[in-house]
Every structure is written in C-alpha cells, then in structure tokens.
Amino acid sequence: MRTSPRTSPSCASLHAPALYRQLILPEFIKIMRGAYRGRRLRVPTLVLFGAEDQLIPKDAMRFHEDGATGLQLDFVPGGAHFLVDDQPEAVAQRVEAFLAA
C-alpha cells in the first residue's frame, strides 16, 4: 500500500480490498440493476475516473445531468481502473479542491 504526505494512516485503510468488496461493488451492482433509477442525487458529488482505464469505456462513465445536481466528473491522467492506487496524490488534490469549493 502506498502512502503520501497527503494521506494519513487512517485514510490509507481506505485502500483495503474490503472497501471494494463491501461497499463499492454492491452499490455498483445496485446502480447497474436500476435500484436508483428515477431518484435524483441532490448533494455536490465528485466522481473521479482514471483516464487510462481499459476496463470501463469513457462514454459509459457519462452521467445524465438531470439525475444529479452539482455533479462533477473528472478524468485523472495516468490513472487506470484502480485510480486511488495509481494516482494517490492526484486523487487527494482533487478531493481537497472539491471540498474547499
């Protein structure tokens, strides 16, 4: 597990496979099955993708603006499918900027 000056030990635990298996994957499956269809996301949201992700086509990562208010989609250069592992500094910088806005 890589750490950087921007990530604290408590944040480093977010890289654990358990986060993916217990939170991200189940929610992704719900989304793909339409569990949230018709609902509107009403909080500011940052969605980051790796610009070099070979598993998910970029056009599949587009979101309908009518489904979310304040949605910001950003592609991180040099990042692939495991973005937080590939570009931890870039992810931390984007999250900090988003939260500061």
TIVO-2410 file (N, C-alpha, C; in nm, 3 decimals):
# residues 101
REC num residu      c1      c2      c3 atome chaine
REC   1      M   0.085  -0.117   0.000     N      A
REC   1      M   0.000   0.000   0.000    CA      A
REC   1      M   0.089   0.123   0.000     C      A
REC   2      R   0.065   0.214  -0.092     N      A
REC   2      R   0.143   0.337  -0.099    CA      A
REC   2      R   0.078   0.445  -0.014     C      A
REC   3      T   0.161   0.524   0.052     N      A
REC   3      T   0.111   0.640   0.125    CA      A
REC   3      T   0.188   0.761   0.077     C      A
REC   4      S   0.132   0.876   0.102     N      A
REC   4      S   0.196   1.000   0.062    CA      A
REC   4      S   0.179   1.100   0.175     C      A
REC   5      P   0.247   1.214   0.167     N      A
REC   5      P   0.230   1.313   0.272    CA      A
REC   5      P   0.086   1.361   0.285     C      A
REC   6      R   0.007   1.351   0.178     N      A
REC   6      R  -0.130   1.399   0.180    CA      A
REC   6      R  -0.227   1.299   0.242     C      A
REC   7      T  -0.184   1.173   0.257     N      A
REC   7      T  -0.275   1.073   0.310    CA      A
REC   7      T  -0.231   1.030   0.449     C      A
REC   8      S  -0.322   1.036   0.542     N      A
REC   8      S  -0.292   0.996   0.679    CA      A
REC   8      S  -0.306   0.844   0.691     C      A
REC   9      P  -0.255   0.786   0.799     N      A
REC   9      P  -0.272   0.641   0.818    CA      A
REC   9      P  -0.418   0.599   0.818     C      A
REC  10      S  -0.508   0.684   0.870     N      A
REC  10      S  -0.650   0.646   0.870    CA      A
REC  10      S  -0.705   0.645   0.729     C      A
REC  11      C  -0.658   0.733   0.642     N      A
REC  11      C  -0.702   0.733   0.502    CA      A
REC  11      C  -0.643   0.616   0.427     C      A
REC  12      A  -0.524   0.573   0.466     N      A
REC  12      A  -0.459   0.462   0.397    CA      A
REC  12      A  -0.542   0.336   0.405     C      A
REC  13      S  -0.619   0.319   0.512     N      A
REC  13      S  -0.702   0.200   0.526    CA      A
REC  13      S  -0.812   0.194   0.422     C      A
REC  14      L  -0.844   0.306   0.360     N      A
REC  14      L  -0.947   0.308   0.257    CA      A
REC  14      L  -0.904   0.233   0.132     C      A
REC  15      H  -0.777   0.204   0.120     N      A
REC  15      H  -0.727   0.129   0.005    CA      A
REC  15      H  -0.752  -0.020   0.019     C      A
REC  16      A  -0.799  -0.062   0.132     N      A
REC  16      A  -0.816  -0.205   0.161    CA      A
REC  16      A  -0.917  -0.268   0.065     C      A
REC  17      P  -0.892  -0.392   0.026     N      A
REC  17      P  -0.986  -0.463  -0.061    CA      A
REC  17      P  -1.126  -0.471  -0.003     C      A
REC  18      A  -1.138  -0.467   0.129     N      A
REC  18      A  -1.269  -0.475   0.192    CA      A
REC  18      A  -1.359  -0.359   0.148     C      A
REC  19      L  -1.303  -0.242   0.130     N      A
REC  19      L  -1.383  -0.128   0.085    CA      A
REC  19      L  -1.447  -0.159  -0.049     C      A
REC  20      Y  -1.370  -0.216  -0.138     N      A
REC  20      Y  -1.422  -0.250  -0.270    CA      A
REC  20      Y  -1.529  -0.359  -0.260     C      A
REC  21      R  -1.499  -0.465  -0.187     N      A
REC  21      R  -1.591  -0.579  -0.180    CA      A
REC  21      R  -1.718  -0.548  -0.101     C      A
REC  22      Q  -1.708  -0.468   0.004     N      A
REC  22      Q  -1.821  -0.448   0.093    CA      A
REC  22      Q  -1.903  -0.324   0.062     C      A
REC  23      L  -1.846  -0.226  -0.008     N      A
REC  23      L  -1.921  -0.103  -0.036    CA      A
REC  23      L  -1.933  -0.075  -0.185     C      A
REC  24      I  -1.822  -0.063  -0.251     N      A
REC  24      I  -1.824  -0.018  -0.390    CA      A
REC  24      I  -1.892  -0.119  -0.481     C      A
REC  25      L  -1.851  -0.244  -0.478     N      A
REC  25      L  -1.906  -0.344  -0.568    CA      A
REC  25      L  -2.057  -0.365  -0.547     C      A
REC  26      P  -2.105  -0.382  -0.423     N      A
REC  26      P  -2.250  -0.399  -0.406    CA      A
REC  26      P  -2.331  -0.278  -0.455     C      A
REC  27      E  -2.281  -0.158  -0.431     N      A
REC  27      E  -2.354  -0.039  -0.477    CA      A
REC  27      E  -2.350  -0.028  -0.629     C      A
REC  28      F  -2.237  -0.062  -0.690     N      A
REC  28      F  -2.227  -0.060  -0.835    CA      A
REC  28      F  -2.329  -0.155  -0.896     C      A
REC  29      I  -2.342  -0.273  -0.838     N      A
REC  29      I  -2.439  -0.370  -0.889    CA      A
REC  29      I  -2.581  -0.316  -0.877     C      A
REC  30      K  -2.613  -0.251  -0.764     N      A
REC  30      K  -2.745  -0.189  -0.748    CA      A
REC  30      K  -2.771  -0.084  -0.855     C      A
REC  31      I  -2.670  -0.001  -0.881     N      A
REC  31      I  -2.683   0.103  -0.983    CA      A
REC  31      I  -2.710   0.041  -1.118     C      A
REC  32      M  -2.632  -0.061  -1.154     N      A
REC  32      M  -2.647  -0.125  -1.285    CA      A
REC  32      M  -2.783  -0.194  -1.300     C      A
REC  33      R  -2.840  -0.240  -1.190     N      A
REC  33      R  -2.971  -0.305  -1.194    CA      A
REC  33      R  -3.086  -0.205  -1.186     C      A
REC  34      G  -3.054  -0.076  -1.174     N      A
REC  34      G  -3.158   0.027  -1.176    CA      A
REC  34      G  -3.219   0.059  -1.041     C      A
REC  35      A  -3.155   0.021  -0.933     N      A
REC  35      A  -3.212   0.044  -0.799    CA      A
REC  35      A  -3.237   0.192  -0.771     C      A
REC  36      Y  -3.160   0.278  -0.832     N      A
REC  36      Y  -3.173   0.422  -0.804    CA      A
REC  36      Y  -3.236   0.497  -0.920     C      A
REC  37      R  -3.284   0.426  -1.020     N      A
REC  37      R  -3.346   0.490  -1.136    CA      A
REC  37      R  -3.465   0.575  -1.091     C      A
REC  38      G  -3.472   0.694  -1.141     N      A
REC  38      G  -3.581   0.784  -1.104    CA      A
REC  38      G  -3.551   0.870  -0.983     C      A
REC  39      R  -3.444   0.841  -0.914     N      A
REC  39      R  -3.404   0.923  -0.799    CA      A
REC  39      R  -3.304   1.028  -0.846     C      A
REC  40      R  -3.296   1.137  -0.773     N      A
REC  40      R  -3.207   1.245  -0.809    CA      A
REC  40      R  -3.107   1.267  -0.697     C      A
REC  41      L  -2.978   1.269  -0.732     N      A
REC  41      L  -2.872   1.298  -0.637    CA      A
REC  41      L  -2.870   1.449  -0.615     C      A
REC  42      R  -2.886   1.493  -0.491     N      A
REC  42      R  -2.902   1.636  -0.462    CA      A
REC  42      R  -2.787   1.698  -0.385     C      A
REC  43      V  -2.680   1.626  -0.364     N      A
REC  43      V  -2.565   1.681  -0.293    CA      A
REC  43      V  -2.449   1.697  -0.391     C      A
REC  44      P  -2.363   1.795  -0.369     N      A
REC  44      P  -2.245   1.808  -0.456    CA      A
REC  44      P  -2.165   1.678  -0.452     C      A
REC  45      T  -2.128   1.629  -0.568     N      A
REC  45      T  -2.063   1.499  -0.578    CA      A
REC  45      T  -1.948   1.505  -0.678     C      A
REC  46      L  -1.836   1.451  -0.637     N      A
REC  46      L  -1.719   1.440  -0.724    CA      A
REC  46      L  -1.702   1.294  -0.763     C      A
REC  47      V  -1.695   1.269  -0.893     N      A
REC  47      V  -1.673   1.134  -0.944    CA      A
REC  47      V  -1.542   1.138  -1.022     C      A
REC  48      L  -1.446   1.056  -0.978     N      A
REC  48      L  -1.315   1.051  -1.042    CA      A
REC  48      L  -1.297   0.917  -1.113     C      A
REC  49      F  -1.243   0.924  -1.233     N      A
REC  49      F  -1.210   0.805  -1.311    CA      A
REC  49      F  -1.069   0.817  -1.361     C      A
REC  50      G  -1.002   0.705  -1.378     N      A
REC  50      G  -0.870   0.704  -1.439    CA      A
REC  50      G  -0.883   0.723  -1.589     C      A
REC  51      A  -0.809   0.818  -1.644     N      A
REC  51      A  -0.817   0.847  -1.787    CA      A
REC  51      A  -0.769   0.730  -1.872     C      A
REC  52      E  -0.687   0.642  -1.814     N      A
REC  52      E  -0.635   0.528  -1.888    CA      A
REC  52      E  -0.702   0.396  -1.848     C      A
REC  53      D  -0.821   0.405  -1.789     N      A
REC  53      D  -0.894   0.284  -1.751    CA      A
REC  53      D  -0.932   0.205  -1.876     C      A
REC  54      Q  -0.884   0.083  -1.886     N      A
REC  54      Q  -0.912  -0.002  -2.002    CA      A
REC  54      Q  -1.034  -0.092  -1.981     C      A
REC  55      L  -1.086  -0.097  -1.859     N      A
REC  55      L  -1.199  -0.185  -1.830    CA      A
REC  55      L  -1.334  -0.120  -1.855     C      A
REC  56      I  -1.344   0.009  -1.833     N      A
REC  56      I  -1.472   0.079  -1.849    CA      A
REC  56      I  -1.454   0.187  -1.956     C      A
REC  57      P  -1.531   0.180  -2.065     N      A
REC  57      P  -1.520   0.282  -2.169    CA      A
REC  57      P  -1.560   0.420  -2.116     C      A
REC  58      K  -1.490   0.523  -2.162     N      A
REC  58      K  -1.519   0.659  -2.114    CA      A
REC  58      K  -1.663   0.700  -2.140     C      A
REC  59      D  -1.720   0.660  -2.253     N      A
REC  59      D  -1.858   0.701  -2.280    CA      A
REC  59      D  -1.957   0.635  -2.183     C      A
REC  60      A  -1.919   0.523  -2.121     N      A
REC  60      A  -2.005   0.460  -2.021    CA      A
REC  60      A  -2.000   0.535  -1.888     C      A
REC  61      M  -1.903   0.624  -1.873     N      A
REC  61      M  -1.886   0.697  -1.748    CA      A
REC  61      M  -1.957   0.832  -1.749     C      A
REC  62      R  -2.028   0.861  -1.853     N      A
REC  62      R  -2.102   0.987  -1.859    CA      A
REC  62      R  -2.232   0.973  -1.779     C      A
REC  63      F  -2.270   1.078  -1.714     N      A
REC  63      F  -2.391   1.076  -1.633    CA      A
REC  63      F  -2.490   1.177  -1.690     C      A
REC  64      H  -2.617   1.146  -1.674     N      A
REC  64      H  -2.719   1.239  -1.719    CA      A
REC  64      H  -2.730   1.354  -1.619     C      A
REC  65      E  -2.722   1.477  -1.670     N      A
REC  65      E  -2.728   1.593  -1.581    CA      A
REC  65      E  -2.861   1.602  -1.507     C      A
REC  66      D  -2.967   1.547  -1.565     N      A
REC  66      D  -3.096   1.554  -1.497    CA      A
REC  66      D  -3.103   1.458  -1.378     C      A
REC  67      G  -3.003   1.372  -1.361     N      A
REC  67      G  -3.001   1.278  -1.250    CA      A
REC  67      G  -2.923   1.326  -1.129     C      A
REC  68      A  -2.859   1.444  -1.142     N      A
REC  68      A  -2.777   1.491  -1.030    CA      A
REC  68      A  -2.759   1.642  -1.036     C      A
REC  69      T  -2.760   1.702  -0.920     N      A
REC  69      T  -2.731   1.844  -0.906    CA      A
REC  69      T  -2.590   1.855  -0.851     C      A
REC  70      G  -2.508   1.936  -0.913     N      A
REC  70      G  -2.372   1.957  -0.862    CA      A
REC  70      G  -2.279   1.841  -0.882     C      A
REC  71      L  -2.300   1.763  -0.989     N      A
REC  71      L  -2.212   1.650  -1.017    CA      A
REC  71      L  -2.092   1.697  -1.097     C      A
REC  72      Q  -1.975   1.663  -1.049     N      A
REC  72      Q  -1.850   1.696  -1.118    CA      A
REC  72      Q  -1.781   1.567  -1.156     C      A
REC  73      L  -1.761   1.545  -1.286     N      A
REC  73      L  -1.695   1.426  -1.337    CA      A
REC  73      L  -1.556   1.467  -1.384     C      A
REC  74      D  -1.453   1.394  -1.338     N      A
REC  74      D  -1.316   1.430  -1.371    CA      A
REC  74      D  -1.237   1.305  -1.405     C      A
REC  75      F  -1.161   1.311  -1.516     N      A
REC  75      F  -1.073   1.202  -1.556    CA      A
REC  75      F  -0.931   1.238  -1.514     C      A
REC  76      V  -0.867   1.149  -1.441     N      A
REC  76      V  -0.734   1.175  -1.387    CA      A
REC  76      V  -0.629   1.112  -1.479     C      A
REC  77      P  -0.543   1.195  -1.539     N      A
REC  77      P  -0.437   1.142  -1.626    CA      A
REC  77      P  -0.344   1.048  -1.548     C      A
REC  78      G  -0.303   0.941  -1.614     N      A
REC  78      G  -0.212   0.846  -1.551    CA      A
REC  78      G  -0.280   0.745  -1.462     C      A
REC  79      G  -0.409   0.760  -1.442     N      A
REC  79      G  -0.483   0.667  -1.358    CA      A
REC  79      G  -0.555   0.565  -1.442     C      A
REC  80      A  -0.562   0.443  -1.392     N      A
REC  80      A  -0.634   0.337  -1.461    CA      A
REC  80      A  -0.753   0.294  -1.375     C      A
REC  81      H  -0.784   0.166  -1.375     N      A
REC  81      H  -0.904   0.118  -1.308    CA      A
REC  81      H  -0.896   0.132  -1.156     C      A
REC  82      F  -0.778   0.115  -1.099     N      A
REC  82      F  -0.761   0.132  -0.954    CA      A
REC  82      F  -0.696   0.268  -0.929     C      A
REC  83      L  -0.774   0.370  -0.951     N      A
REC  83      L  -0.728   0.508  -0.953    CA      A
REC  83      L  -0.658   0.551  -0.825     C      A
REC  84      V  -0.712   0.517  -0.711     N      A
REC  84      V  -0.653   0.560  -0.584    CA      A
REC  84      V  -0.514   0.499  -0.567     C      A
REC  85      D  -0.495   0.379  -0.617     N      A
REC  85      D  -0.363   0.316  -0.609    CA      A
REC  85      D  -0.269   0.373  -0.715     C      A
REC  86      D  -0.322   0.403  -0.833     N      A
REC  86      D  -0.240   0.452  -0.944    CA      A
REC  86      D  -0.193   0.596  -0.924     C      A
REC  87      Q  -0.282   0.681  -0.876     N      A
REC  87      Q  -0.253   0.825  -0.864    CA      A
REC  87      Q  -0.301   0.881  -0.731     C      A
REC  88      P  -0.247   0.836  -0.617     N      A
REC  88      P  -0.298   0.882  -0.487    CA      A
REC  88      P  -0.285   1.033  -0.467     C      A
REC  89      E  -0.175   1.092  -0.513     N      A
REC  89      E  -0.156   1.236  -0.496    CA      A
REC  89      E  -0.261   1.315  -0.576     C      A
REC  90      A  -0.283   1.274  -0.700     N      A
REC  90      A  -0.380   1.344  -0.786    CA      A
REC  90      A  -0.521   1.332  -0.728     C      A
REC  91      V  -0.555   1.215  -0.676     N      A
REC  91      V  -0.686   1.196  -0.615    CA      A
REC  91      V  -0.700   1.287  -0.492     C      A
REC  92      A  -0.598   1.288  -0.407     N      A
REC  92      A  -0.602   1.372  -0.286    CA      A
REC  92      A  -0.615   1.520  -0.323     C      A
REC  93      Q  -0.543   1.564  -0.423     N      A
REC  93      Q  -0.550   1.705  -0.464    CA      A
REC  93      Q  -0.689   1.740  -0.514     C      A
REC  94      R  -0.748   1.653  -0.595     N      A
REC  94      R  -0.882   1.681  -0.649    CA      A
REC  94      R  -0.988   1.681  -0.539     C      A
REC  95      V  -0.976   1.587  -0.446     N      A
REC  95      V  -1.072   1.582  -0.336    CA      A
REC  95      V  -1.059   1.706  -0.248     C      A
REC  96      E  -0.936   1.746  -0.217     N      A
REC  96      E  -0.915   1.867  -0.137    CA      A
REC  96      E  -0.975   1.990  -0.205     C      A
REC  97      A  -0.952   2.003  -0.335     N      A
REC  97      A  -1.005   2.119  -0.409    CA      A
REC  97      A  -1.158   2.116  -0.410     C      A
REC  98      F  -1.215   1.998  -0.428     N      A
REC  98      F  -1.361   1.984  -0.431    CA      A
REC  98      F  -1.422   2.022  -0.296     C      A
REC  99      L  -1.361   1.973  -0.188     N      A
REC  99      L  -1.413   2.003  -0.055    CA      A
REC  99      L  -1.393   2.149  -0.015     C      A
REC 100      A  -1.290   2.212  -0.070     N      A
REC 100      A  -1.264   2.353  -0.037    CA      A
REC 100      A  -1.357   2.449  -0.111     C      A
REC 101      A  -1.416   2.401  -0.219     N      A
REC 101      A  -1.501   2.488  -0.302    CA      A
REC 101      A  -1.635   2.517  -0.236     C      A
***
